[in-house]
Amino acid sequence: MLSDIDSPQAHVLHKKVLGARMFILNRPEKLNALTLTMVRNMAPQLKAWDVSKLAKFILVKGVGDGRFCAGDDILDILLRVRAKDPDSLHFFQEKFRLVQMIATLQTPYITFLDGYALGGALGLFAHGPFRIATERTIFATPEANIGFCPNSGASFFLAKLDGEIGTYLALTGSRIEGIDTFYTGIATHYIPSVRLPALEDRLIDLETSDHEVIHRVLEEFVEPVPTDKIGMQQSMRKTIDRCFRYDSIDEIMAALDREKSTTWIRETRQKLLSASPTALKVTLKALRKARSMTLCESLKMEFDLVQKFMVTSDFDQGIHSQFLNKPRQRPQWNPNHISDIEVDQLYFSRGSPNELTFLSNLDMRQYPYARFGLPSENDVRLALMTGDEKDRLTTKQQIMDWFVKGSRGKHGVKEKIQDILDRKTIVETKPKITNGEEEDDKQVSTTTGSASLIWHDEVH
């Protein structure tokens, strides 16, 4: 089977060792890019493994230079669209069902992101409980650069990243690599690639499908790595939150123009100017709508958008320019200017002919296993702002101790919490009122009052 790499059946290998069940993406000549055949290979086997009492966990990894997956085989999809082949749509229909299945598995699901984890590859890992990054991990969502829209649940996943990180990544297609994918919430653990074989052996020896046990095993293989930033430099994070918090591309561009001109600002503006204006507007709208959606609602929205994009010249031009033009050429977007596009009527008012349906009613508004990753900014905000006043956490040390204790020593928690506290909180001194002999003689002291920690969203 391993030698039969030219047959479609061999593009995803199945492996069983004791309680371990594995999918091995085996299309190295295409960096393991996904096809409909690969999706159809995985879906029924995944369902069978999930109901098997013998399967203790499911592991997905890749072979070759790609090591994981470079996304969907978008060129194959374009050629099928041009040929009016219905499989171009069947790919997304069946893949989105696979995504829902992965997200709602009862069996622990682990992905080794030891290389490319680009675009549509997100559907294979983002909604699972254990996402292992290495020093070789490269994550990006470059759909807007090829005249396409977020898919495979990207709108749901990216909208849940801290601040406006998800908005920035979706609109610019910027890459996040290595340990930065761990601190930004894309991965749940960071383990050096050299340790993955030993980790795999350790997992195979397990006789349990308890998520908590698997999490503790993964933590045993984590290697703490000194870093001068927690995912991104603090100044960049603040700028991203300031500029990408708006609900229109025009406002985001205007916010970038108000910032001091730096290399990063100029590069970010250029990335936005180079992308499909239609794709940018639709992507931003989809991310904002996904904030209040379930995963399945997001997938249905994305499937509707996919159908609309596949008949546009931007989709054809974007993919052709990226993959068929030698040398690459800048696509001729139509329309070519942000101001010329009204996406609400064209993309969000009326549904497409085909509606996405799922094989089960399982769904979610929040990821049930988010606790296995690092705490989010929202976790810290809620810890700081909820509870009775007498029981509320009021100092940075209390917040730190609470999260470190709750994480049971998970690597990276201290660094992540410290970064959030530094960026998003301020210490406010409450004046102490000292009563005089008369009520009118009350004095206000700003030096003897009590200090409290408050959440502070910087927007200026």
N, C-alpha and C positions, 0 to 999 in steps of 0.2 A: 504493500500500500504506500509506503513512504517513497518508493521510487517512481510511482505512477503520478508524477507531478503534472503531466500534461492533460490529464483527464479532469473535467470539472469536479468530479466527486472527490478528488484529492485536494481540492483547494481549502477544505476544512477537514482536518483529521480528527478522529475520535479516539480517546485513549481512556482505558480503565485500569487503575492500579489500586487494589484493595477498595477503600471507600472513596477514593478520588475519581472524579469524572472530569475529563479535559476536552476542550476544543482547542485545536492548534491551527491557527490561520496559516495556510501554507500556499501562498501565492506570491513568493518573494520577488518575482520579475515585475510585479505591479505593486510592490510594497504592501501586499495583502489587502489591496483595495477590494471593497465588497461588491458582489454581483448578486443577482436574483438567485442563481443556483446555490450560492453560499448561504444565503438567508434560508432557502428551502432545505438545505442540508441541516442547518442548526435547529430550526424551530421545533420539528417533531421530536428530535432527540432531547432537546432541553425540557420539553413537557414531560417526556418519559422519565428522565432523570429526577425531575422535581417530585414525582410521586413515588419514586423508588425508595424503599427503606434502606437499601444497600448503599445508596449515594449519600455520602457525608458532606461533600462540598463540590462545587463546580468551578473549575479554573479555566480562564481563557487567556491565551498567550499567542504570540506570533513567531515566525521564523524569518531568517534573512536579515538584510540591512534595515528593513522597516521595523522589525522586532515586534510591533503590534499591528497598527493599521493606519494607512494614509487616507482613510475615509471611504466614501462611495466611489465606485468606478464611474465618475461623472461623464467621462468621454463616451463610454459604452452607452450610458443613458441618453446622451445627446444623439448619438447615431441611431438609436432606436426611435427617438422622437422624430427625427428626420424621416425615418422609414415608416412612420405611423404604426410602429409596433406597440401593441397594448402592454407588453411587458415593461415598457418604460414606466408606466403608472403602477403596474403590479409590483414592481420593485419596492416603491415607497409604501404601498398598501400593506404588503406582507412584512416589510421591515419594521414599520411602525407597530404592527401587532407583536412582532418579536420584542420590540422595546418595552411594550407594556408587560409582556411575559417576564422579561428580565427584572423589571422594576418590582414585580409582585411575587417573585419566587419565595418559597418557604425555605428552600435549601440555600445555605450560604454560597455566595457568588463572588469570586475573586478575579480580578484582572491584573495582569502584569503589563504595565504601560512602559515597557522597556524600549522606547523609541518613539516613532511617530504615533500620535493620537490626534488626528486631524479631522476637521469637518464632521462628516457623518459617522466617523468612528465613535463619536460621543455616545451614540445610541447603544453601543456595546458595553460601555463602562460607566457612564456618568450616573446612571440611576441605580447602580448596584452598591452594596454596603462597603466593599473593600476594594479600593482603587490604589494600586501600588505604583508609585513613581520611582524612577531611578535617575542617576545623573544623565541618562540619555533621553529622558522623556521630553518630547516637544509637542505642545498643545497649541492649537489655533482653530478659529472658526472663520475661514476665509470666504464664505459664501458670497458676501456683498461684492467681492472683487471679481466674481465670475457672473454677476447678474442673477444671483439666486437668493434664496431666503433661508433662515435657520430652520432646521428640521431634526427629526429623531429625538424630539423632546428638548432641543437646545434652548428654546424660549423659556421653558419651565426651569431648566437647570441654571442657566446664566442669570436669570432674574433673581435667583436665590444666593448668588455670590455677594460678598460684602460690598456695601456702598454701590458704586457704579462700575465696578470692575467688569461685570458681565456686559454692560452696555458698551463700554470701551472696547472689549475684545470682539464683540459681535460686529461693531461698526467698522473697526479699523483692520480686523484680521491679524492683529499683532500676536506674536508668539510669546508663550510663557514656557520656560524650560526648567528641567531639573527640579531642585528642591523648591523653587518658586511655585511650582504647581501644587506643592503640598501646603505652603503657607497661604496661598490664595483660595484654597478649598476645592481645587480641581481634583486633587488626590487626597486620600485619607491617611496614607503612610508614605514615608520616604525610606527606601532600602537600597543600598548599593547593588548594582547589577551582579557583581561577583558573588553576592550572597543568595541570589535567587535559587540556584540549584539546591543548596542546603535547605532553604526555606521550603521548597517544594517537597523534599524528602521528609522534612519534619511534619508538614501538613498531611502527607500520605500516611504517616504513622498514627495519626489521630483516629480515635474510634468514636468520635462525637460529631454532631452537626450543630453544636451550641455556638451561636455567633460570638458570645462573650469569650469562650475558650479560644476560638480562632483569632479574635482580636488580640488576646494576650500573647499568643504565639507570634503573631506578626510584630508586636512590640519588641519581642526578644531579638529580632533581627534588624531592628532600626539602628542606624548609626548616627548619633548626634553630629551635626556638621555646623561648625561656626559660620555665621553669615552676618554681613553688615546690613542686611535688609530683610524684612519679613514679607517676602513675595515681591514687593516693590519698595523703592525708596519712599520715605514718608512724604517728602515734598511732592513726588509724582502722584502718590495716592490722594493727597489733598487736592491737587490740581484736577485729577480725574473726577473726583466727587464734585468739585465746583463746576466743571465744564460739562460733564455728561449727565447731570441731573435733570436737564431740560427734556421736554417732550416733543421738541421739533429739531430737525437738523440745522435749520437756520439759527436757532438760539444757541445750539452747541457750537457752531462755527463762530458766532459772535462772541461767545464766552472765551473761546480759544484766542480770538483776536485781542481780547482785553488783557490776556496774560502777558507777562514779560517774554519777549521773543527769545527762545532757546532752541537748541537743535531738536530736542524732543517735541516742542510745540510745533516747529516747522514740519517735522516728519509726520506728526499726527494730522496736521491740516492737509498735507499732501496725500496721505492715505485716504482721507475722506473725499478729497477732490478727485482721486483716481478711481474710486469705486462707482458702481452703478447708482445714480441718484435715486432711481425707483427702489432698488434693493435696500438702500440706506433707510429710506422713509418707511418702507414696509417692515423692515427688521426692527426699527425703533418702536413702531406701533405694536408689533407682535410681542416684543419684550414687555411693554407696559401693560398690555392686556393679560399676559400670562401671569402677572403678579397676583391676580385674583382668580386664576383658573386652577383646576386640578390637572394632573399630568395628562389624563385622557382627553380632557377638553383642549389642552395645549396641542396634543398630537392631532386632534381633529382640525384645529385651526391651521396647523402647519400643512396637513394634507390638502386642505382647501387651497392654501396659498401655493403649494407645489404645482397643482394643476393649472393655476393661473400663470405662474412663471414659465412653465414649460412651453407655452405657446407664444412667448414674447421674443422679440429680436435681441433683447439684452441677454437672455439665457443662451441663445444660439451664439451671439457675438462673443460673450464673455468666455465661454468654454472653448470656442474655436480659437480665439486669440491666445488663450493660455496654453492649449495643448496641441493645436494643429499648425499655427503659424510659426514658421522658422525664418528669421528670429521672431520672438514674440512681438506683437504689436499691441498698442493701446486700443481697447475696444471702442467702437463708435456707439456710445450709449444713446438710446432714444426713449424719452427726451434726454437731453444732455445737461440740463440745469435743474437744480433742486426746485426753483421757483415755478417751473413749468409742470409740476406733477401734483395731482390731487389723488392720493391713494385710497382715501376712505371709500369713495364711490366705486372705484375699480376693483379693490381688493378685499374690502371688509363689509360691504353692504349686502351683496348677494352671494349665495353659496355656489360652489362649483357643482357640476353634474353628478360627481361620485362622492358619496359620503363614506367616511371611515367607520367601520364597525369592528368590535373586538370579540374575542372568543370567550371572555369572562367579564364580569361586572366589577372586578377589582380595580380600585383607583386610589389616589392619594392627593392630599393638599400639601403635605410635608413629607420629607423622606423619613421613613420609620427608623432608619439606622444612622441618622445624622450624628449621633453621639460618638460614633467610631472615628469621625474626623475631628479636626480642631474646632474649638468654639468659634462661633461667628460674632460679628459685631452686634447683631440683634440679640444674641444670647447674653452678652455683657450688658446691653442696654436694659433688657428685661430684668436682669439680676439687680441692677442699680435702681430701677424705678418702680419695682413692684414690692408688695408686702406692706405690713403695718410699719408705721414710722419707727416704732421702738425696736423692730426686728430687722429693719432695712440695713443693707450693707452700705457703709458710709465712707469708707476709706479705700485707697488703692490696695493696701495690704489685705484688707478683708476680702475684697474682690479676688485678688490673686489667690489667697489661701482657699477660698471657696471653690474656685475652678480647678486648682491643682488637686485638691482632695477629691473632687467629684470625678476627675479624669483618671484617678488611680495611677498617677505618675506617667501619663502618656507623654512621650517626647514631643517637644515643640509647644506645649500648652503655655508654659511660662513666657516664652518669647512672644507668642501670639497675643496673650493677654496684656503684656507690657506694652506692645505696640499699639493695641487698641486704646488702652488707658492714656497713653501719651498723646494720641491724636484726637480722641473723642471725648475726653473728660477734662474738667477744670475743677480746682478746689475753690469753693466759695466760703468766705467767712461770714457767718451770721452774727450781726451785732447783738451784744448782750445788753439788756435793759436793766439798769440799776435803779431801784425805787428810792426816791428821796423822801423827805418828811411829808411833802404834799404830792398829789398825783401829778400836778403840773411841773414838778421838779424832776421828772424822769430824765435820766441821762443815757445817751447811746454810746457804747464803747465798741470800737471796731477792732480793738486789739485783744480784748479778753473774751470775745465771742467764740462760739464753737465753729469748727470748720467742717464742711460737708462736701462730698464729691457729687458733682452733677454732670449729666450728659450734655455735650455741647456739639451741635452740628454746625461746623464752619461752612458758610456758604459765600462769604465775601472774599 
